[in-house]
Amino acid sequence: MKKDLILKLEETHTLSHTEWLELLGDFTDEERDFAAERARELTERRFGRRIYFRGIIEFTNYCRNDCLYCGIRRSNGNAVRYRLTEEEILECCREGYGLGYRTFVLQGGEDAYFTDERLCGLIKRIKSDYPECAVTLSVGERSRESYEALYKSGADRYLLRHETANCLLYGKLHPAELSLSNRMRCLRDLKEIGFQTGAGMMIGAPFSTTETLAEDMEFLADFKPQMVGVGPFIPHKDTPFRDYPSGGEKLTLFVLSLVRLMLPDVLLPATTALGTVDGRGRQLGVLAGCNVVMPNLSPLSVRKKYLLYDGKTGVDSDAAEGLRILGKQMEEIGYEVFVGRGDFSEK
């Protein structure tokens, strides 16, 4: 029955709520492998055996928010805070460009220091120095006017995981001042403005259920983001969720395959979190339908300070070594590294 639903999803790119519940319920390894095979074949037809590499620059771990799952939440007094200067960020770009990267991902907490003026100035400098490169932002919830200014300055893409499409679950994962309605408003604004827009969720987050995951898939089918970030929940020792178990690797891989079948052209990363719960996680993600990997370009001096969860992989390798390791991992499974822009394109 599940194989029939997988084939239906591949053909129609949508399922009913009841069908999602059936598909996401107890599944076998054979059914998961079947979904991965269908997703992998689809990915190869559209993208070949090329994996897009993006360079992440984690430029600030200050955050005004207090999300219950996040290691850089504002109430974590054990976090060692830092902000990269504009010149330090540009140096990361210079190093990344020399290694072949043509997409820079600026990721950070919601840090009030980085006003529109500062971020827009930074984006303009990056685009001036590297006009053929894409700039992706992942800096949280902002006003529509802010997003418009960032887009006009040259930013191309924006990652803003919705985390969950269920209002009650959203409230259990976030402080009272944050709302799902505002998160959805941000995502709609980003897409309307013209950003290649990324949503996504944690798999196996505390209090999540098959029902809430089905709602996530329905949201993604309706919203049709150009990028989807899906990774397992991993606890951080300095958060209220420190004692909760990590999200399941098998469920994460299954969901990745289903996202690919639902959104054939989507840019789908094999996340660092997946590589953290399993040393081969990013390889398994690619074999499940992913076509993006995002190595770290941040200075080694701050890598261990940007910890959203415990045990994060890649914090001890510099940019060149990290790229070499991931390139070797991709080659081992028969894929090649492609470090160009790799924009979203509907086939």
C-alpha positions as CSV (number, residue, x, y, z in Angstrom):
1,M,0.0,0.0,0.0
2,K,2.8,2.5,0.9
3,K,4.6,1.7,-2.4
4,D,1.4,2.7,-4.2
5,L,1.2,5.9,-2.3
6,I,4.9,6.6,-3.1
7,L,4.2,6.1,-6.8
8,K,1.1,8.3,-6.6
9,L,3.1,11.1,-4.9
10,E,5.8,10.9,-7.7
11,E,3.1,11.1,-10.3
12,T,0.7,13.7,-8.8
13,H,3.0,15.6,-6.3
14,T,0.3,15.6,-3.7
15,L,-1.6,13.4,-1.3
16,S,-4.6,13.7,0.9
17,H,-4.2,14.1,4.7
18,T,-5.4,10.6,5.2
19,E,-2.8,9.3,2.7
20,W,0.0,11.3,4.3
21,L,-0.9,9.7,7.7
22,E,-0.9,6.3,6.1
23,L,2.5,6.9,4.3
24,L,4.3,8.4,7.3
25,G,3.1,5.9,9.8
26,D,5.0,2.8,10.6
27,F,7.1,2.0,7.5
28,T,9.5,-0.7,6.7
29,D,13.1,-0.4,5.6
30,E,12.0,-1.9,2.3
31,E,9.4,0.9,1.8
32,R,12.0,3.6,2.8
33,D,14.5,2.1,0.3
34,F,11.9,2.1,-2.4
35,A,11.2,5.8,-1.8
36,A,14.9,6.6,-1.8
37,E,15.3,4.7,-5.1
38,R,12.5,6.6,-6.8
39,A,13.7,9.9,-5.4
40,R,17.3,9.2,-6.4
41,E,16.3,8.4,-10.0
42,L,14.2,11.5,-10.2
43,T,17.0,13.7,-8.9
44,E,19.5,12.2,-11.3
45,R,17.1,12.8,-14.2
46,R,16.8,16.5,-13.3
47,F,20.3,17.3,-12.0
48,G,22.6,14.5,-13.1
49,R,25.0,13.2,-10.5
50,R,26.1,16.7,-9.4
51,I,25.8,17.9,-5.9
52,Y,25.7,21.7,-5.3
53,F,28.0,22.9,-2.6
54,R,27.2,26.1,-0.7
55,G,29.6,27.8,1.7
56,I,28.0,28.7,5.1
57,I,29.4,31.7,7.0
58,E,28.0,31.7,10.6
59,F,28.6,35.3,11.3
60,T,26.8,35.9,14.6
61,N,25.6,33.7,17.4
62,Y,23.7,36.5,19.2
63,C,20.0,36.0,19.1
64,R,17.1,37.9,20.5
65,N,14.9,34.8,20.5
66,D,14.6,32.1,23.2
67,C,13.5,29.0,21.2
68,L,13.4,26.0,23.5
69,Y,15.5,23.7,21.2
70,C,18.3,26.1,20.2
71,G,21.8,26.3,21.7
72,I,22.2,30.0,20.9
73,R,18.9,31.0,22.6
74,R,19.2,34.3,24.4
75,S,18.9,32.8,27.9
76,N,21.8,30.4,27.4
77,G,24.3,32.0,29.7
78,N,26.9,29.4,28.8
79,A,27.1,30.4,25.1
80,V,30.2,32.4,24.2
81,R,28.9,35.1,22.0
82,Y,30.6,36.5,18.9
83,R,30.0,38.7,15.9
84,L,32.2,38.6,12.8
85,T,33.2,42.0,11.4
86,E,32.4,42.9,7.9
87,E,36.1,42.4,6.9
88,E,36.1,38.9,8.6
89,I,33.0,37.9,6.6
90,L,34.6,39.2,3.4
91,E,37.7,37.2,4.1
92,C,35.5,34.1,4.4
93,C,34.1,34.9,1.0
94,R,37.6,35.4,-0.5
95,E,38.7,32.1,0.8
96,G,35.5,30.4,-0.4
97,Y,35.7,32.0,-3.8
98,G,39.3,30.7,-4.1
99,L,38.1,27.2,-3.3
100,G,35.5,27.5,-6.1
101,Y,32.3,28.4,-4.2
102,R,29.8,30.5,-6.0
103,T,27.2,30.7,-3.3
104,F,27.7,32.2,0.1
105,V,25.2,31.5,2.9
106,L,25.1,34.1,5.6
107,Q,23.6,32.5,8.6
108,G,23.2,33.9,12.1
109,G,20.9,34.4,15.1
110,E,18.4,37.2,15.1
111,D,21.0,39.8,16.1
112,A,19.7,43.4,16.4
113,Y,23.3,44.7,15.7
114,F,22.9,43.6,12.1
115,T,20.5,46.3,11.0
116,D,19.2,46.7,7.5
117,E,21.9,49.3,6.9
118,R,24.7,47.0,8.0
119,L,23.4,43.9,6.2
120,C,22.6,45.7,3.0
121,G,26.0,47.3,3.0
122,L,27.6,43.8,3.5
123,I,25.5,42.3,0.7
124,K,26.4,45.1,-1.7
125,R,30.2,44.6,-1.0
126,I,29.9,40.8,-1.6
127,K,28.0,41.3,-4.8
128,S,30.4,44.0,-6.0
129,D,33.5,41.8,-5.3
130,Y,31.8,38.6,-6.6
131,P,29.1,39.6,-9.1
132,E,28.6,36.0,-10.4
133,C,28.0,34.6,-6.9
134,A,24.7,34.1,-5.2
135,V,24.1,35.3,-1.6
136,T,21.7,33.3,0.6
137,L,20.5,34.8,3.9
138,S,19.3,32.9,7.0
139,V,18.8,35.6,9.6
140,G,15.2,34.9,10.8
141,E,12.1,36.9,11.0
142,R,12.1,40.5,9.8
143,S,9.6,43.0,8.4
144,R,8.6,43.0,4.8
145,E,10.3,46.3,4.3
146,S,13.5,44.8,5.6
147,Y,13.3,41.8,3.3
148,E,12.6,44.2,0.4
149,A,15.8,46.2,1.2
150,L,17.9,43.0,1.5
151,Y,16.6,41.8,-1.9
152,K,17.2,45.2,-3.6
153,S,20.8,45.0,-2.2
154,G,21.4,41.9,-4.1
155,A,20.5,38.9,-1.9
156,D,19.2,36.0,-4.0
157,R,17.9,33.4,-1.6
158,Y,16.5,33.3,1.9
159,L,16.3,30.3,4.2
160,L,13.6,30.4,7.0
161,R,12.5,27.0,8.2
162,H,8.9,27.0,9.3
163,E,9.9,24.4,11.9
164,T,6.3,23.1,12.1
165,A,3.0,23.9,10.4
166,N,1.0,23.0,13.5
167,C,0.1,26.0,15.6
168,L,0.0,24.1,18.9
169,L,3.3,22.4,18.4
170,Y,4.9,25.7,17.3
171,G,3.8,27.1,20.7
172,K,5.5,24.2,22.5
173,L,8.8,24.8,20.7
174,H,9.0,28.6,20.9
175,P,8.5,31.4,23.4
176,A,5.1,33.2,23.6
177,E,6.3,36.2,21.6
178,L,6.9,34.1,18.5
179,S,3.9,32.9,16.4
180,L,3.4,30.6,13.5
181,S,1.2,33.2,11.9
182,N,4.2,35.6,11.7
183,R,6.5,32.9,10.5
184,M,4.1,32.2,7.7
185,R,3.8,35.9,6.9
186,C,7.6,36.1,6.6
187,L,7.7,33.2,4.2
188,R,4.9,34.6,2.0
189,D,6.6,38.0,2.0
190,L,9.9,36.5,0.9
191,K,8.4,34.5,-1.9
192,E,6.3,37.5,-3.2
193,I,9.3,39.8,-3.1
194,G,11.2,37.4,-5.4
195,F,13.6,35.5,-3.2
196,Q,14.3,31.8,-3.9
197,T,12.7,30.9,-0.6
198,G,13.5,28.0,1.7
199,A,11.3,26.4,4.4
200,G,11.7,23.2,6.4
201,M,11.3,21.5,9.7
202,M,13.0,19.4,12.4
203,I,12.2,15.7,12.3
204,G,11.5,14.1,15.7
205,A,11.2,17.4,17.6
206,P,9.7,17.1,21.1
207,F,5.9,16.7,21.0
208,S,5.8,16.1,17.2
209,T,3.6,13.3,15.9
210,T,2.8,11.7,12.5
211,E,-0.2,14.1,12.4
212,T,2.0,17.2,12.7
213,L,4.5,15.8,10.1
214,A,1.6,15.2,7.7
215,E,0.6,18.9,8.2
216,D,4.2,19.9,7.3
217,M,4.1,17.9,4.1
218,E,0.8,19.4,3.2
219,F,2.2,22.9,3.8
220,L,5.2,22.3,1.6
221,A,3.0,20.9,-1.2
222,D,0.9,24.1,-1.1
223,F,3.6,26.6,-0.5
224,K,6.1,25.1,-3.0
225,P,9.3,26.6,-1.7
226,Q,12.4,26.5,-3.9
227,M,14.5,25.1,-1.0
228,V,13.6,22.7,1.8
229,G,15.8,22.2,4.9
230,V,15.0,18.9,6.7
231,G,17.1,17.6,9.5
232,P,16.7,15.5,12.7
233,F,16.2,17.2,16.0
234,I,19.3,17.0,18.1
235,P,19.2,18.2,21.8
236,H,21.6,20.8,23.2
237,K,22.7,20.4,26.8
238,D,21.9,24.1,27.7
239,T,18.3,24.0,26.6
240,P,15.0,22.8,28.2
241,F,15.0,20.0,25.7
242,R,18.4,18.6,26.8
243,D,17.0,15.3,27.8
244,Y,14.8,14.6,24.8
245,P,16.0,11.9,22.3
246,S,17.3,12.9,18.9
247,G,15.1,12.7,15.9
248,G,15.2,9.5,13.9
249,E,17.7,9.2,11.0
250,K,15.5,6.7,9.1
251,L,12.4,9.0,9.4
252,T,14.5,12.0,8.2
253,L,15.8,10.1,5.2
254,F,12.3,8.9,4.4
255,V,10.9,12.4,4.6
256,L,13.7,13.7,2.3
257,S,12.8,11.2,-0.3
258,L,9.1,12.1,-0.1
259,V,10.0,15.9,-0.4
260,R,11.9,15.2,-3.5
261,L,9.1,13.2,-5.1
262,M,6.6,15.9,-4.1
263,L,8.8,18.9,-5.3
264,P,10.9,17.5,-8.1
265,D,12.9,20.6,-8.8
266,V,13.5,21.6,-5.2
267,L,17.0,22.4,-3.8
268,L,17.3,19.9,-1.0
269,P,20.3,19.9,1.4
270,A,21.8,16.9,3.1
271,T,22.1,18.8,6.3
272,T,24.9,19.0,8.8
273,A,22.5,17.7,11.5
274,L,22.0,14.5,9.4
275,G,25.8,14.2,9.1
276,T,26.0,14.6,12.9
277,V,23.7,11.8,13.8
278,D,25.4,9.5,11.3
279,G,28.9,9.9,10.0
280,R,27.6,8.9,6.5
281,G,24.5,11.0,7.0
282,R,25.1,13.4,4.1
283,Q,26.0,10.5,1.8
284,L,22.8,8.8,2.8
285,G,20.9,12.0,2.2
286,V,22.2,12.3,-1.3
287,L,21.2,8.7,-2.0
288,A,17.7,9.6,-0.7
289,G,17.3,12.5,-3.1
290,C,19.3,15.4,-1.8
291,N,21.2,17.6,-4.2
292,V,22.9,20.2,-2.0
293,V,25.6,20.1,0.7
294,M,26.7,23.1,2.7
295,P,30.2,23.0,4.1
296,N,31.4,25.6,6.6
297,L,33.4,28.6,5.7
298,S,33.3,30.2,9.1
299,P,36.7,30.9,10.8
300,L,37.9,27.9,13.0
301,S,38.0,30.3,15.9
302,V,34.2,30.6,16.1
303,R,33.1,27.2,14.8
304,K,32.5,25.7,18.3
305,K,30.6,28.8,19.4
306,Y,27.9,28.4,16.8
307,L,26.3,25.3,18.3
308,L,22.5,25.0,17.8
309,Y,22.8,21.4,19.0
310,D,25.4,19.2,20.6
311,G,28.0,17.2,18.8
312,K,28.0,19.2,15.6
313,T,30.2,17.7,12.9
314,G,32.9,19.7,11.0
315,V,33.9,22.1,13.7
316,D,37.6,21.1,13.6
317,S,38.2,21.2,9.8
318,D,39.1,24.4,8.0
319,A,37.3,25.4,4.8
320,A,39.7,23.7,2.4
321,E,39.8,20.5,4.5
322,G,36.0,20.5,4.9
323,L,35.5,20.8,1.2
324,R,38.0,18.0,0.5
325,I,36.3,15.6,3.0
326,L,32.9,16.2,1.6
327,G,34.1,16.0,-1.9
328,K,35.7,12.6,-1.2
329,Q,32.4,11.5,0.5
330,M,30.5,12.4,-2.7
331,E,33.0,10.7,-4.9
332,E,32.7,7.5,-2.9
333,I,29.0,7.2,-3.8
334,G,29.5,8.2,-7.4
335,Y,28.6,11.9,-7.3
336,E,30.7,15.0,-8.2
337,V,31.0,18.3,-6.5
338,F,29.5,21.3,-8.3
339,V,30.4,24.6,-6.5
340,G,28.7,26.9,-9.0
341,R,25.6,29.0,-8.1
342,G,23.1,26.1,-8.7
343,D,20.0,28.3,-8.8
344,F,16.5,26.8,-8.6
345,S,15.0,26.1,-12.0
346,E,11.8,24.4,-12.9
347,K,12.4,21.7,-15.5
